[in-house]
């Protein structure tokens, strides 16, 4: 891939600049867009791709942008809603046309347009500075509303996934909104992956959405534990240690060890760490024998 594209500084004021993953995906679209018309064979179909257009598939785009297919579809919907792209779906592909491509990628047109636009703004600012300030405030207010709508859509999509698992009613969303927000704030882009991991875990014993959001989902972010390493006491309990403080913990079965410690929410290990000897029991510990 050769050549270059032009990006105007005003992109820093666009909503797309506030999300690194969205901004990266948008730049990738601009770079991949055709700079001249050509024909391409796509899934045995001959497709004419005009200047400023991209032909791909949701799966290919999601892989390229390191997003889930659901988030990729949502991102394209936001672009279409903001009239940044036009989208038409083929039988086996997605055909995207970038709006105003000629305006920003044609050198002379872009120069004339931006010069006239800048002069117009400067003239209005000099003639009526109070009105200009008011317009700026209105733009910021609208941008804030758009961001709030986008955040709501992401949070509601996660809640709908979990609602099906827990069997919650639709009108219960406001009661769990703050817990969903906290979970997204903590795990950011990993949140959807962790939620999907929980949903696919049919053996999970978590039955409360609030507990899942607060701490239950942490287990799906922790590395998998080799549970066969843990030793078993004569009375049938399994022994584990907090990796941070070394506190000794007992579990009724191996499955229940696949969690973090309650004391420090740290990983559990099969042997007591050397930095955790302050929690070593002063009394005789239970007799521990290797797991049969």
SERO-4910 file (N, C-alpha, C, O; in steps of 0.05 Angstrom, whole numbers):
BEGIN
 pado doro    nc1    nc2    nc3   cac1   cac2   cac3    cc1    cc2    cc3    oc1    oc2    oc3
  Unk    A     17    -24      0      0      0      0     18     25      0     33     29     19
  Unk    A     15     41    -21     32     65    -23     15     90    -23    -10     90    -23
  Unk    A     29    113    -23     15    139    -24      9    150      4     19    140     24
  Unk    A     -7    171      5    -13    184     30    -41    196     28    -53    198      7
  Unk    A    -52    203     51    -78    216     53    -75    242     69    -56    245     84
  Unk    A    -95    259     66    -95    284     82   -115    283    104   -138    273    100
  Unk    A   -108    293    127   -126    293    150   -127    322    161   -106    333    167
  Unk    A   -151    333    163   -153    360    173   -152    360    204   -160    341    217
  Unk    A   -141    382    215   -138    384    244   -165    383    258   -166    376    282
  Unk    A   -186    389    245   -213    390    258   -221    362    267   -240    360    282
  Unk    A   -207    341    258   -214    314    267   -211    311    298   -224    294    310
  Unk    A   -194    328    309   -189    327    338   -214    336    353   -217    330    377
  Unk    A   -232    351    340   -257    360    353   -280    341    348   -302    345    358
  Unk    A   -275    321    331   -297    302    324   -299    280    346   -280    274    360
  Unk    A   -324    270    349   -329    249    370   -311    224    365   -306    210    384
  Unk    A   -303    219    341   -288    195    335   -260    196    347   -248    175    351
  Unk    A   -250    221    352   -223    224    363   -222    216    393   -201    211    404
  Unk    A   -246    215    406   -247    209    435   -244    180    441   -239    172    464
  Unk    A   -247    162    421   -243    134    425   -220    124    408   -222    123    384
  Unk    A   -198    116    421   -174    107    405   -180     85    385   -170     84    363
  Unk    A   -198     66    394   -204     43    376   -220     53    352   -216     44    329
  Unk    A   -239     72    356   -255     83    334   -237    100    316   -240     98    291
  Unk    A   -219    116    328   -202    133    311   -184    116    294   -180    122    270
  Unk    A   -173     95    306   -155     77    290   -170     64    267   -160     61    245
  Unk    A   -195     55    273   -211     43    252   -218     62    230   -218     55    206
  Unk    A   -224     87    237   -231    108    217   -207    114    199   -210    116    175
  Unk    A   -183    117    211   -159    122    195   -154     98    176   -146    102    153
  Unk    A   -159     74    186   -155     51    169   -174     51    145   -166     43    123
  Unk    A   -199     60    150   -218     62    128   -208     83    107   -209     78     83
  Unk    A   -198    106    116   -188    126     98   -165    116     82   -162    122     58
  Unk    A   -147    101     95   -123     91     81   -130     70     61   -118     68     39
  Unk    A   -150     53     67   -158     31     50   -176     40     27   -179     25      7
  Unk    A   -187     64     29   -206     73      8   -191     76    -19   -168     85    -20
  Unk    A   -205     68    -41   -193     70    -67   -188     99    -75   -205    116    -70
  Unk    A   -165    104    -87   -159    132    -96   -167    134   -126   -167    157   -136
  Unk    A   -174    112   -139   -184    112   -166   -202     88   -170   -199     68   -156
  Unk    A   -219     89   -190   -238     68   -195   -224     42   -204   -205     44   -220
  Unk    A   -233     20   -194   -222     -6   -203   -243    -28   -197   -261    -24   -182
  Unk    A   -239    -50   -210   -256    -73   -206   -241    -95   -191   -218    -99   -194
  Unk    A   -257   -109   -173   -244   -129   -156   -263   -153   -154   -287   -151   -153
  Unk    A   -251   -177   -155   -266   -201   -152   -268   -207   -123   -248   -213   -109
  Unk    A   -293   -206   -112   -297   -210    -84   -317   -233    -80   -341   -230    -87
  Unk    A   -308   -255    -69   -325   -279    -65   -339   -287    -91   -363   -291    -91
  Unk    A   -324   -288   -112   -334   -296   -139   -353   -276   -151   -367   -283   -170
  Unk    A   -354   -252   -139   -371   -231   -151   -353   -208   -160   -335   -200   -145
  Unk    A   -358   -198   -184   -342   -176   -195   -355   -150   -185   -378   -143   -191
  Unk    A   -339   -135   -169   -349   -110   -156   -333    -86   -166   -309    -87   -167
  Unk    A   -348    -65   -174   -335    -40   -182   -332    -22   -158   -352    -15   -145
  Unk    A   -307    -15   -151   -302      1   -128   -293     29   -137   -272     32   -149
  Unk    A   -309     49   -132   -303     76   -141   -284     90   -122   -277     79   -101
  Unk    A   -275    113   -129   -257    129   -112   -271    135    -86   -294    143    -86
  Unk    A   -257    132    -64   -268    137    -38   -285    115    -26   -300    119     -7
  Unk    A   -284     91    -38   -300     68    -29   -282     45    -19   -259     42    -27
  Unk    A   -294     29     -1   -281      5     10   -300    -18      8   -324    -15     16
  Unk    A   -291    -40     -1   -307    -65     -2   -293    -86     16   -270    -93     11
  Unk    A   -307    -95     36   -296   -115     54   -319   -131     66   -341   -132     55
  Unk    A   -314   -143     89   -335   -158    104   -333   -151    133   -312   -142    142
  Unk    A   -354   -155    148   -354   -149    176   -333   -165    191   -319   -154    208
  Unk    A   -330   -190    184   -310   -207    197   -282   -197    192   -265   -197    209
  Unk    A   -277   -190    166   -250   -180    159   -244   -153    173   -221   -149    182
  Unk    A   -263   -135    174   -259   -109    187   -255   -113    217   -238   -100    228
  Unk    A   -271   -130    230   -268   -134    258   -241   -146    265   -229   -139    286
  Unk    A   -231   -163    248   -204   -175    253   -183   -154    249   -163   -153    264
  Unk    A   -186   -137    228   -166   -116    222   -166    -96    245   -145    -86    252
  Unk    A   -189    -89    256   -191    -68    276   -189    -79    305   -190    -64    324
  Unk    A   -187   -106    307   -185   -119    333   -210   -113    350   -208   -107    374
  Unk    A   -233   -115    337   -259   -111    350   -276   -136    347   -271   -153    330
  Unk    A   -297   -138    363   -316   -159    358   -334   -151    335   -335   -128    327
  Unk    A   -348   -170    323   -365   -164    300   -388   -145    309   -396   -128    294
  Unk    A   -397   -150    334   -419   -132    344   -410   -103    346   -424    -85    339
  Unk    A   -385    -99    357   -375    -72    360   -369    -59    333   -373    -35    329
  Unk    A   -359    -76    314   -354    -66    287   -380    -56    274   -380    -35    262
  Unk    A   -401    -72    276   -427    -65    265   -437    -39    278   -448    -22    264
  Unk    A   -434    -37    304   -443    -13    318   -427     12    309   -439     34    306
  Unk    A   -401      9    305   -384     31    296   -393     41    269   -395     65    264
  Unk    A   -398     22    251   -407     30    224   -434     43    225   -439     62    209
  Unk    A   -451     35    243   -478     48    246   -474     77    255   -489     94    246
  Unk    A   -455     81    274   -450    109    283   -440    126    260   -448    149    258
  Unk    A   -422    115    244   -411    131    221   -433    138    202   -434    160    191
  Unk    A   -451    118    197   -472    123    178   -492    143    189   -503    160    174
  Unk    A   -497    141    215   -516    160    228   -506    189    227   -521    207    224
  Unk    A   -479    192    229   -467    218    228   -460    227    200   -446    247    196
  Unk    A   -469    211    180   -465    218    152   -436    220    144   -428    236    128
  Unk    A   -420    202    157   -391    201    150   -387    179    129   -367    180    114
  Unk    A   -405    160    127   -403    139    106   -431    133     96   -451    139    109
  Unk    A   -433    120     73   -457    108     63   -451     78     60   -430     71     50
  Unk    A   -469     62     70   -464     33     71   -486     19     55   -510     24     58
  Unk    A   -477      0     39   -496    -18     25   -485    -46     27   -461    -50     21
  Unk    A   -501    -64     35   -492    -92     39   -497   -109     14   -519   -110      4
  Unk    A   -476   -122      5   -478   -141    -16   -485   -168     -4   -490   -171     20
  Unk    A   -486   -188    -21   -493   -215    -12   -472   -226      7   -478   -238     27
  Unk    A   -446   -222     -1   -424   -233     15   -404   -212     24   -382   -219     32
  Unk    A   -412   -186     21   -392   -166     28   -407   -140     37   -431   -137     33
  Unk    A   -392   -122     48   -402    -96     57   -388    -74     40   -363    -73     39
  Unk    A   -404    -57     27   -394    -36      9   -397     -9     23   -419      0     28
  Unk    A   -374      3     29   -374     29     43   -365     51     25   -345     48     10
  Unk    A   -379     74     27   -371     97     12   -366    120     31   -385    127     46
  Unk    A   -343    131     32   -335    153     50   -346    179     40   -339    188     18
  Unk    A   -363    192     56   -375    217     48   -353    240     48   -335    239     64
  Unk    A   -357    259     30   -339    282     28   -310    274     23   -291    288     30
  Unk    A   -306    251     11   -279    242      6   -264    261    -13   -241    268     -8
  Unk    A   -278    270    -33   -265    289    -52   -258    315    -39   -238    327    -46
  Unk    A   -275    324    -20   -271    350     -7   -244    351      7   -230    371      5
  Unk    A   -237    329     21   -212    329     37   -188    316     23   -166    321     31
  Unk    A   -193    300      2   -171    286    -11   -163    299    -37   -142    292    -48
  Unk    A   -180    317    -47   -172    332    -71   -158    357    -63   -169    374    -48
  Unk    A   -133    361    -72   -115    382    -61   -127    410    -65   -129    425    -46
  Unk    A   -134    417    -90   -143    444    -96   -170    449    -83   -175    471    -72
  Unk    A   -188    429    -85   -215    433    -74   -213    436    -44   -227    453    -32
  Unk    A   -196    420    -31   -194    421     -2   -182    449      6   -192    461     26
  Unk    A   -162    458     -8   -150    484     -1   -170    506     -3   -172    523     15
  Unk    A   -185    507    -26   -205    529    -29   -227    527     -9   -235    548      2
  Unk    A   -237    503     -4   -259    500     15   -250    508     43   -265    523     57
  Unk    A   -227    498     52   -219    504     80   -211    534     83   -216    545    104
  Unk    A   -200    545     62   -193    574     64   -218    591     67   -219    609     84
  Unk    A   -238    585     50   -263    600     51   -278    595     78   -289    614     89
  Unk    A   -277    570     87   -290    564    113   -277    579    136   -290    589    154
  Unk    A   -250    579    136   -235    592    157   -241    623    157   -244    635    178
  Unk    A   -241    634    132   -246    663    130   -274    670    140   -278    690    152
  Unk    A   -293    652    133   -321    657    142   -323    656    172   -337    673    184
  Unk    A   -310    637    185   -310    635    214   -297    660    227   -308    671    246
  Unk    A   -274    668    216   -260    691    227   -277    716    224   -278    732    243
  Unk    A   -291    720    201   -308    744    198   -331    744    218   -337    765    229
  Unk    A   -343    721    222   -366    719    241   -356    725    269   -370    737    285
  Unk    A   -332    715    276   -322    718    303   -316    747    308   -321    757    330
  Unk    A   -305    761    288   -299    790    292   -324    806    294   -327    824    310
  Unk    A   -344    799    276   -369    815    276   -386    810    300   -398    829    311
  Unk    A   -387    786    310   -404    779    332   -391    758    350   -398    734    348
  Unk    A   -372    766    367   -357    746    383   -375    731    403   -370    708    408
  Unk    A   -395    745    414   -413    732    433   -429    709    420   -433    688    432
  Unk    A   -438    714    395   -452    693    380   -434    669    374   -442    646    375
  Unk    A   -409    676    367   -389    654    362   -385    637    386   -384    612    385
  Unk    A   -382    650    410   -378    635    434   -402    618    441   -399    595    450
  Unk    A   -426    628    435   -451    613    439   -451    588    421   -460    567    430
  Unk    A   -443    592    396   -443    569    377   -423    548    387   -429    524    385
  Unk    A   -400    556    397   -381    537    407   -392    521    430   -389    497    432
  Unk    A   -406    535    448   -418    521    471   -440    501    462   -442    479    473
  Unk    A   -455    509    442   -476    491    432   -464    466    419   -474    444    423
  Unk    A   -442    470    405   -428    446    392   -418    427    414   -422    403    412
  Unk    A   -406    438    435   -396    422    457   -419    407    471   -416    384    479
  Unk    A   -442    421    474   -465    409    487   -475    386    470   -482    364    481
  Unk    A   -477    390    444   -487    368    427   -468    345    426   -476    321    426
  Unk    A   -442    351    427   -422    329    427   -424    313    453   -421    289    453
  Unk    A   -429    327    475   -432    313    501   -457    295    501   -456    273    511
  Unk    A   -479    304    489   -503    288    487   -498    263    469   -507    241    476
  Unk    A   -483    267    447   -477    244    430   -460    223    444   -465    199    441
  Unk    A   -441    233    460   -424    214    475   -440    199    495   -436    175    500
  Unk    A   -459    213    508   -477    200    528   -494    179    515   -498    157    526
  Unk    A   -504    185    491   -521    165    476   -504    141    468   -514    118    470
  Unk    A   -479    145    460   -462    123    452   -456    106    476   -456     81    475
  Unk    A   -449    119    499   -444    103    524   -468     87    532   -465     64    541
  Unk    A   -491     99    530   -516     85    537   -520     60    519   -527     39    529
  Unk    A   -515     63    493   -518     40    475   -500     17    482   -508     -6    481
  Unk    A   -475     24    489   -455      3    496   -463    -11    522   -463    -35    524
  Unk    A   -471      5    542   -479     -6    568   -504    -23    565   -507    -44    577
  Unk    A   -523    -13    549   -549    -28    546   -544    -54    531   -557    -74    537
  Unk    A   -526    -54    512   -520    -78    497   -508   -100    515   -515   -123    513
  Unk    A   -491    -92    534   -479   -111    553   -501   -120    572   -502   -144    578
  Unk    A   -518   -102    581   -539   -110    600   -558   -130    586   -567   -149    599
  Unk    A   -565   -125    561   -583   -143    547   -571   -172    545   -586   -191    548
  Unk    A   -545   -173    541   -533   -200    541   -536   -213    568   -543   -237    570
  Unk    A   -530   -198    589   -531   -210    616   -560   -215    625   -566   -233    640
  Unk    A   -578   -198    615   -606   -201    622   -617   -228    613   -632   -241    628
  Unk    A   -609   -237    590   -618   -263    580   -607   -285    597   -620   -306    601
  Unk    A   -582   -282    607   -570   -302    624   -583   -303    652   -588   -325    662
  Unk    A   -588   -280    663   -599   -279    690   -629   -278    691   -641   -282    712
  Unk    A   -642   -273    668   -671   -272    667   -682   -247    679   -704   -248    691
  Unk    A   -669   -225    676   -678   -200    688   -699   -186    670   -699   -191    645
  Unk    A   -715   -170    681   -735   -155    666   -723   -130    653   -703   -120    663
  Unk    A   -735   -121    631   -724    -98    616   -723    -73    634   -703    -58    632
  Unk    A   -743    -69    651   -743    -44    666   -725    -45    691   -724    -26    706
  Unk    A   -709    -66    693   -690    -68    715   -664    -54    708   -646    -52    725
  Unk    A   -660    -46    683   -634    -35    675   -626    -11    692   -602    -10    700
  Unk    A   -643      9    699   -633     31    715   -622     22    742   -604     36    752
  Unk    A   -631      1    753   -621     -8    779   -593    -19    777   -578    -19    797
  Unk    A   -585    -28    754   -559    -40    750   -540    -22    734   -517    -30    728
  Unk    A   -550      1    726   -534     18    708   -507     25    720   -487     24    706
  Unk    A   -507     33    745   -481     41    758   -462     18    760   -437     22    758
  Unk    A   -472     -6    763   -454    -29    765   -442    -35    737   -419    -43    734
  Unk    A   -459    -32    716   -449    -37    689   -428    -15    682   -408    -22    670
  Unk    A   -433     10    690   -414     31    684   -388     26    698   -366     30    686
  Unk    A   -389     17    724   -364     12    739   -348    -11    726   -324    -10    725
  Unk    A   -362    -31    716   -349    -53    704   -335    -45    678   -312    -53    673
  Unk    A   -348    -28    662   -336    -18    637   -312      0    643   -292      0    629
  Unk    A   -315     17    664   -294     35    671   -269     20    680   -246     28    674
  Unk    A   -273     -3    693   -250    -18    703   -236    -34    681   -212    -34    679
  Unk    A   -253    -47    664   -241    -66    645   -240    -54    617   -227    -66    599
  Unk    A   -253    -31    612   -252    -17    586   -258    -36    563   -280    -48    562
  Unk    A   -240    -38    544   -245    -54    519   -247    -84    524   -256    -99    507
  Unk    A   -237    -93    548   -238   -121    554   -265   -130    564   -271   -154    567
  Unk    A   -283   -110    571   -308   -117    584   -325   -136    568   -335   -156    578
  Unk    A   -328   -130    542   -345   -147    525   -334   -175    523   -349   -195    524
  Unk    A   -308   -178    522   -295   -204    521   -300   -220    547   -306   -243    546
  Unk    A   -298   -206    570   -302   -219    595   -332   -227    599   -337   -249    610
  Unk    A   -350   -210    590   -378   -217    592   -384   -241    574   -399   -259    583
  Unk    A   -373   -242    550   -378   -265    533   -366   -291    545   -377   -312    542
  Unk    A   -343   -288    559   -330   -311    572   -348   -321    594   -351   -346    598
  Unk    A   -361   -303    609   -379   -312    630   -404   -325    618   -413   -346    628
  Unk    A   -415   -314    597   -439   -325    585   -434   -353    574   -452   -370    575
  Unk    A   -411   -357    563   -404   -384    552   -398   -404    573   -396   -428    568
  Unk    A   -394   -395    598   -388   -413    620   -414   -423    632   -424   -412    651
  Unk    A   -424   -445    621   -450   -455    630   -449   -467    659   -469   -471    671
  Unk    A   -425   -473    668   -422   -484    695   -418   -463    717   -414   -470    740
  Unk    A   -418   -438    709   -413   -417    729   -435   -418    751   -458   -422    745
  Unk    A   -426   -413    776   -444   -413    799   -454   -385    805   -469   -381    825
  Unk    A   -446   -365    790   -454   -337    795   -483   -334    786   -490   -340    764
  Unk    A   -499   -325    805   -528   -322    800   -538   -293    804   -562   -288    804
  Unk    A   -519   -275    809   -527   -247    815   -511   -228    798   -487   -229    798
  Unk    A   -525   -211    783   -512   -193    764   -495   -172    779   -474   -165    770
  Unk    A   -505   -163    802   -490   -143    817   -463   -155    827   -442   -141    825
  Unk    A   -463   -179    836   -438   -192    845   -420   -196    821   -395   -192    823
  Unk    A   -431   -204    798   -414   -207    774   -400   -182    767   -376   -182    761
  Unk    A   -414   -159    767   -402   -133    759   -381   -124    779   -361   -113    771
  Unk    A   -386   -129    805   -368   -119    825   -342   -135    827   -321   -123    830
  Unk    A   -344   -161    826   -320   -177    829   -321   -204    815   -300   -216    810
  Unk    A   -345   -215    809   -346   -242    798   -334   -244    771   -324   -266    764
  Unk    A   -334   -222    755   -323   -224    728   -292   -224    728   -280   -230    708
  Unk    A   -280   -218    751   -251   -217    753   -239   -244    746   -217   -246    734
  Unk    A   -252   -266    753   -241   -293    749   -236   -299    720   -219   -315    713
  Unk    A   -251   -285    702   -249   -291    673   -226   -275    661   -218   -279    638
  Unk    A   -215   -256    677   -191   -241    667   -166   -253    678   -144   -248    667
  Unk    A   -167   -270    699   -144   -282    710   -135   -306    693   -151   -319    681
  Unk    A   -109   -311    693    -99   -334    678   -110   -360    690   -115   -362    714
  Unk    A   -114   -380    673   -124   -405    681   -105   -419    700    -80   -419    696
  Unk    A   -116   -430    721   -100   -443    742    -97   -473    736   -117   -486    729
  Unk    A    -74   -484    740    -70   -513    738    -79   -525    764    -63   -528    783
  Unk    A   -104   -532    766   -116   -541    791   -105   -567    801   -107   -574    824
  Unk    A    -94   -583    783    -84   -609    791    -59   -607    809    -52   -626    823
  Unk    A    -47   -583    811    -24   -579    827    -31   -576    857    -13   -580    874
  Unk    A    -55   -570    863    -62   -564    891    -64   -590    907    -73   -611    897
  Unk    A    -55   -589    932    -55   -612    949    -81   -615    965    -96   -596    968
  Unk    A    -85   -640    973   -110   -646    986   -104   -655   1015    -86   -671   1020
  Unk    A   -121   -646   1034   -119   -654   1062   -132   -681   1066   -149   -689   1050
  Unk    A   -126   -694   1088   -139   -719   1094   -170   -718   1095   -183   -737   1089
  Unk    A   -180   -694   1103   -209   -692   1105   -222   -684   1078   -246   -677   1078
  Unk    A   -207   -684   1057   -218   -680   1030   -218   -651   1020   -228   -646    998
  Unk    A   -207   -632   1035   -205   -604   1026   -180   -599   1010   -160   -613   1013
  Unk    A   -181   -579    992   -158   -572    977   -146   -546    988   -161   -528    997
  Unk    A   -120   -544    987   -106   -521   1000    -94   -503    978    -83   -512    958
  Unk    A    -98   -477    982    -87   -457    964    -77   -433    981    -84   -431   1004
  Unk    A    -61   -416    968    -49   -394    983    -52   -368    966    -50   -368    942
  Unk    A    -58   -346    980    -59   -320    967    -31   -313    957    -12   -314    973
  Unk    A    -29   -307    931     -2   -301    920     10   -276    932     35   -273    931
  Unk    A     -6   -258    942      4   -232    952     13   -234    981     34   -224    988
  Unk    A     -4   -246    998      2   -246   1027      8   -273   1038     18   -276   1060
  Unk    A      2   -294   1022      9   -321   1031    -11   -334   1050     -6   -355   1061
  Unk    A    -34   -321   1053    -55   -332   1071    -64   -360   1061    -69   -363   1037
  Unk    A    -67   -379   1079    -75   -406   1072   -106   -407   1071   -120   -398   1089
  Unk    A   -115   -419   1049   -144   -421   1044   -151   -450   1038   -135   -464   1026
  Unk    A   -176   -458   1045   -185   -485   1040   -210   -484   1023   -227   -467   1027
  Unk    A   -212   -504   1005   -234   -505    986   -245   -533    985   -230   -553    987
  Unk    A   -271   -536    982   -283   -563    982   -277   -579    958   -277   -604    959
  Unk    A   -271   -566    935   -266   -580    910   -247   -564    893   -243   -540    898
  Unk    A   -236   -576    872   -218   -562    854   -231   -540    838   -218   -519    833
  Unk    A   -256   -543    831   -270   -524    815   -272   -497    830   -269   -476    817
  Unk    A   -276   -498    856   -279   -473    871   -253   -458    874   -253   -435    883
  Unk    A   -230   -470    867   -204   -456    869   -200   -436    846   -183   -418    848
  Unk    A   -215   -439    825   -212   -421    802   -223   -393    807   -239   -383    791
  Unk    A   -215   -381    829   -223   -354    837   -199   -339    849   -178   -351    852
  Unk    A   -202   -314    855   -181   -299    868   -186   -300    898   -208   -306    907
  Unk    A   -165   -292    913   -167   -293    942   -185   -270    952   -187   -249    940
  Unk    A   -199   -275    975   -217   -255    986   -201   -232   1000   -210   -210   1001
  Unk    A   -177   -239   1010   -162   -219   1025   -151   -197   1008   -152   -173   1016
  Unk    A   -139   -204    984   -127   -184    967   -136   -186    938   -125   -172    921
  Unk    A   -155   -203    932   -164   -207    904   -141   -214    886   -140   -206    863
  Unk    A   -122   -230    897    -98   -238    882   -101   -267    872   -120   -281    881
  Unk    A    -84   -275    854    -84   -303    844    -79   -322    867    -66   -315    887
  Unk    A    -89   -347    864    -84   -368    883    -62   -386    872    -62   -393    848
  Unk    A    -44   -394    890    -22   -412    882    -22   -437    899    -34   -437    921
  Unk    A     -8   -457    890     -8   -483    904     11   -484    927      7   -500    946
  Unk    A     32   -467    928     51   -466    950     52   -438    961     48   -418    946
  Unk    A     58   -436    987     58   -410   1000     82   -394    989    104   -404    990
  Unk    A     77   -369    980     99   -352    971    117   -344    994    108   -342   1016
  Unk    A    142   -339    988    162   -333   1009    156   -306   1022    164   -301   1045
  Unk    A    143   -288   1008    137   -261   1019    112   -261   1036    104   -240   1045
  Unk    A     99   -284   1039     75   -285   1054     76   -300   1080     56   -310   1090
  Unk    A    100   -303   1092    103   -319   1115     91   -307   1140     88   -321   1160
  Unk    A     84   -281   1140     72   -269   1164     44   -280   1169     34   -278   1192
  Unk    A     32   -293   1150      6   -306   1154      9   -335   1161    -11   -349   1164
  Unk    A     33   -345   1162     37   -374   1169     25   -379   1197     29   -364   1215
  Unk    A     11   -401   1199     -2   -408   1224     19   -415   1245     38   -430   1239
  Unk    A     15   -406   1269     34   -413   1291     26   -439   1304     42   -451   1318
  Unk    A      2   -449   1297     -6   -475   1307      1   -496   1287      9   -490   1264
  Unk    A     -2   -521   1295      4   -543   1276    -16   -542   1253    -40   -544   1258
  Unk    A     -7   -540   1228    -25   -540   1206    -36   -567   1201    -27   -587   1212
  Unk    A    -57   -568   1185    -69   -594   1178    -49   -610   1163    -33   -600   1148
  Unk    A    -52   -636   1167    -34   -654   1151    -42   -652   1122    -66   -656   1115
  Unk    A    -23   -647   1105    -28   -643   1077    -13   -665   1061     11   -669   1065
  Unk    A    -28   -679   1045    -15   -699   1028    -21   -693    999    -42   -680    993
  Unk    A     -3   -701    981     -9   -696    953    -35   -707    944    -44   -727    954
  Unk    A    -48   -694    925    -73   -703    914    -69   -730    901    -51   -734    885
  Unk    A    -86   -750    909    -83   -777    897    -91   -776    867    -90   -797    854
***
